[in-house]
Amino acid sequence: MKTITINGVDYKVKYTIRALFLMEQITGKPFQIKTLLDNYLFFYCMILANNMDKEKILDWNDFLDALDSDKELMKQLTDIQIEEQKKNELLADDKDKEGKDSKKKN
């Protein structure tokens, strides 16, 4: 699991089902990323979902302020999301191959 630092606090960041659910709860619609706001909200949800044990929850405005003041932070979040998507694609490809292999054997 990756971590990022916002305002001197380390936060775990991971693409999880809980983050997807939070995104749907916040937006009130099925999960999809179509806009810049959706993208930022999803990053925020990945932080919230993986840091429920924190004494103080990261405030949305503090999150946006941190992104405005530290351009590297957005790059880190984007890199984490891209890395997770690549992993998911590899896993999906492996499952597709397994399904095709088992059909060939029958």
N, C-alpha and C positions, 0 to 999 in steps of 0.2 A: 504494500500500500504506500502510495506517495504522500508526502506532506508538503505544505506550503506555509509560509509565515506571513501573517497579517497583523500589523500593529504589535509586533513582538510576541504573538501567540502562534504556536504551531497547530495546524489543522490537518487532519487526515483527509485525503481526497481519493475517492474511488467511485467508479461507475457501478452503481448497485440498483437493484430493484426498488429499494427504499427511496433512493433519489428520484427514480421515475414516478413512484407513487406521490412523493411530495410535490413534484412538478405538476402532476395532474390535480392535486388538491389545491395548490396555489392558483393555477390558471382556470380550474373548473372545466377543463376540456381534455380530450385524449392526448397522450404524449406525442408531441411532434415539435421539431425545431424548425421554424420558418423565418423567424425574424431575429434581429440582433437582441431584442429584449428576451426572446425565448432562450437564446444562447446564454446570456448572462444569468437568467433565472436558473437554468439548468446547472451552471457552475455553482451557483449559490446553494442549490438543492443538494449537490454532491457534497458540499461542505457540511450543511446541516445534517444530512443523513448519516454521516460518518463521525460526527462529533457530539452525539447526544449526551455524552458523559461530561461535557464541559460545564463548569459552574455558570458561565455567562454565555448565552447564545450570541453568535455574531449577528449584529444588526444589519439589515439590508443596506441602509445608508452608509454605515461604516465600511461595508464590503465595497460599495461603489466608490466611496472616497479613496479606499486603498487602491483600487484599480486605476483611478485617475492619477494618483500620485506615484504609482510604481508600474510602469509599462511592462516590466519583466514578469509581473504577476499574471497578466493576461496570457502571455506567451507560455508560462508554466502550466496554466490551466488548460490551454489549448493543446499543448503537447501531451498532457495526461489523457485528455479525451481522445486524441488521435491514437495513442498507444493502446487504449482500451478497445477502441473500434477495430484496430488491427487484430488484437487477440480474439475478439468475438468473431471476426471474419474467418480467421484460421480455424477456430473451433467449429464453425458452421461448415467449412469446407471439409474438415475431417469427418463430420457426421454424414455429410452427403456421400463421401467416398465409402464409408462403412455401409451405408444403405445400398449403394450400387454393388459393392462386393458381395453382400449377402444375397442380393437378387440373382447375381451370376451363378452362385453356388446352388441355387434351387433348381 
